[in-house]
């Protein structure tokens, strides 16, 4: 039983630890890139933040039966 536990811990250390370290390095690299982008273009960051709180555009309205595009869009023309 202790031998099995030792093998499992060795497997976890050899396989999972490098994956965690590489994943953390990629996340850190992405965060540093985002920070430099924000420092380089502060007005774009402000625009992006404002866009998060903007209301979505209104849904499209249906056309009236006598609208000149109605036969084209409905496939009856």
C-alpha positions as CSV (number, residue, x, y, z in Angstrom):
1,X,0.0,0.0,0.0
2,X,2.7,2.6,0.8
3,X,4.4,1.6,-2.5
4,X,1.2,2.4,-4.4
5,X,0.9,5.8,-2.6
6,X,4.5,6.6,-3.4
7,X,3.9,5.8,-7.1
8,X,0.8,7.9,-7.2
9,X,2.5,10.9,-5.6
10,X,5.5,10.5,-7.9
11,X,3.1,10.4,-10.9
12,X,1.3,13.5,-9.7
13,X,4.6,15.3,-9.1
14,X,6.1,14.4,-12.5
15,X,3.0,15.0,-14.6
16,X,0.8,17.6,-12.8
17,X,3.5,19.9,-11.4
18,X,4.9,20.9,-14.8
19,X,1.4,21.4,-16.2
20,X,0.5,23.7,-13.3
21,X,3.7,25.6,-13.7
22,X,3.3,26.0,-17.4
23,X,-0.4,27.0,-17.0
24,X,0.5,29.6,-14.4
25,X,3.3,31.0,-16.7
26,X,0.8,31.3,-19.6
27,X,-1.8,33.0,-17.4
28,X,0.9,35.4,-16.1
29,X,2.1,36.1,-19.6
30,X,-1.4,36.9,-20.7
31,X,-2.0,39.2,-17.7
32,X,1.3,41.1,-18.4
33,X,0.3,41.5,-22.0
34,X,-3.1,42.8,-21.0
35,X,-1.4,45.2,-18.6
36,X,0.9,46.6,-21.3
37,X,-2.0,46.9,-23.7
38,X,-3.9,48.9,-21.1
39,X,-0.9,51.1,-20.4
40,X,-0.3,51.7,-24.1
41,X,-4.0,52.5,-25.0
42,X,-5.8,53.8,-22.0
43,X,-8.7,55.3,-24.1
44,X,-9.5,51.9,-25.6
45,X,-9.6,50.4,-22.2
46,X,-12.1,53.0,-21.1
47,X,-14.2,52.3,-24.2
48,X,-14.1,48.6,-23.5
49,X,-15.3,49.1,-20.0
50,X,-18.1,51.4,-21.1
51,X,-19.2,48.9,-23.7
52,X,-19.7,46.3,-21.0
53,X,-22.4,48.4,-19.4
54,X,-24.1,49.6,-22.5
55,X,-27.5,48.2,-23.4
56,X,-27.7,45.8,-26.3
57,X,-29.2,47.1,-29.5
58,X,-33.0,46.8,-29.9
59,X,-34.2,43.7,-31.7
60,X,-35.2,44.1,-35.4
61,X,-38.8,44.9,-36.1
62,X,-40.9,42.9,-38.6
63,X,-41.8,44.7,-41.8
64,X,-45.3,45.7,-42.7
65,X,-47.3,43.5,-45.2
66,X,-47.1,46.3,-47.8
67,X,-43.3,46.8,-47.4
68,X,-41.5,46.5,-50.7
69,X,-39.0,44.0,-49.5
70,X,-41.5,41.7,-47.9
71,X,-41.9,39.3,-50.9
72,X,-38.1,39.1,-51.2
73,X,-37.4,38.3,-47.6
74,X,-40.3,35.9,-47.1
75,X,-39.4,33.9,-50.3
76,X,-42.7,34.3,-51.9
77,X,-41.5,36.7,-54.7
